[in-house]
């Protein structure tokens, strides 16, 4: 996320063809946290460039209510990933026991 925080960094990542690589990775990857990271980076790469004063996304002031909502969404995503991991582990254990 540090590399794509600045306009120059986003430009370099786009120029290297990263989108095409991420698109292919997203097609076969099954790990939820890797998929989520791919999706977030893809959104940065294909989205519109932020407006003036937002060239460095690490320096943008985020309203408190927006920050709280983003944190809530992050927690939900983490919980979903943990459920997926538990399910995968249960399936592996069932397969071993069969």
N, C-alpha and C positions, 0 to 999 in steps of 0.2 A: 504494500500500500504506500510505502514511502516513495517508491519510484514514480507512481502515478499521481502523487500529490501535487506535483508542479506541472505547468503547461509544457515545459521543455521535456520533462520525463515522460509525459503522456505521448508527446510527439515521437520520441525515441522508441517507445514500446510499440506504437502503431507502425512506424517505419520498418521495424524488424519482422513484421508479419505475425506478430503474436496472436492476433485474433484467429487466424487460420489454425494455429496449433491448439489454442484453447478450444476451438469449436470441435476439433477431432478428439481431444481429450474428453470433452463433455459427452461425446457419443458413447464411449465405452466405460468411463469411470462409474463406479457404483458406490464409492465412499461418500456419504452425505456432506462431510465437511470439505472435501476436495471439490465436489460439485458446487457447493455454495461459494467457495472461493473463486472458482471459474466463472460462475454466473455474475458475481460482483465485479470481477475484473472485466468481463465482456461488456457489462453495462457501462463501465467507465470508458472503454475503448470505442464503443459504437454510439455512445451518447453525445449530445451536443456539448461543445466546449463551454465551460462556465463563463459567465460574463465578466466584464471589467471589475477589478478588485478581488476576484476569486481565482486568480492564476495559481496561487498556492492554497490548496484545500485544507492544509493543516493550520492555516491562519484565519480561517473563516469562523466568524462568531455564529454559533448555533443557538437558537432560542431554547431556553430551559425545557419547555414543553415538548419540543421536537426531540431534544436529546433524550428525554425520559422515554418517549415513544420508541425511539431507535434502540435504546437499551432493553426495553420490554421485548421488542421483536428479536433482538439478539438472544435474549434468554430463551424465548420460545424455540428459536432455531437450535440452540444448544440442547434443549430438552428433547427435541425431535431427533437430533443426531444420537443422543444417548440411548433413546428408545430403539433406534435402528441398530446400534451396536449390540445392545442386549439381545435383540431378536436374532441377529447374526450369530452371536455366541450360543444361544439356545439351539439354533438350527445345527450348528457344528457339533454340539454335544449330543443332540438326538441322532445325528448321522453316525457318530462314533459308537453310540449305544445299540444301533441296529445291526 
